[in-house]
Amino acid sequence: MMGANHRPNCGPGPLPRVGPTDEQAQAVGTLLDGVLSDLGIANRVRDARALLAWEEIAGPRLAARARAIRVHRGKLELAVPSGVWRTHLSFSKRQLLQRLNARLGRTVIRDLVFVNAAAERGRADR
């Protein structure tokens, strides 16, 4: 007799995940880095990864208030709606930088620069 919580055997269970080993992944990463460098786009790809990583580490609410604009000379520019937000984020700058660079796997961003969102929009309209 089966108890109320007993489920019939539905098969052997999920298949084990098969993927590349760490060594294989590192080899592919090294190869890709070389190709990007040869094409002259390694810095652009690195900067694009930083922009995407900002949204991940900031989360949707903060990323909506501090929008990543660009990376320039190791500085991530963020458009913020007001001086209040600029001040608020300046207190968290060190922690945000650490989380961002940890996500990127190395120090890519050396500073966060907060710019007025209205001024940034005006610059884009030119």
Secondary structure, DSSP 8 states (H G I E B T S, - for coil): ---TT-----SS---------HHHHHHHHHHHHHHHHHHT-HHHHHHHHHHHHHHHHHHHHHHHHSEEEEEETTEEEEEESSHHHHHHHHHHHHHHHHHHHHHHTS----EEEEEEHHHHHHHHH-
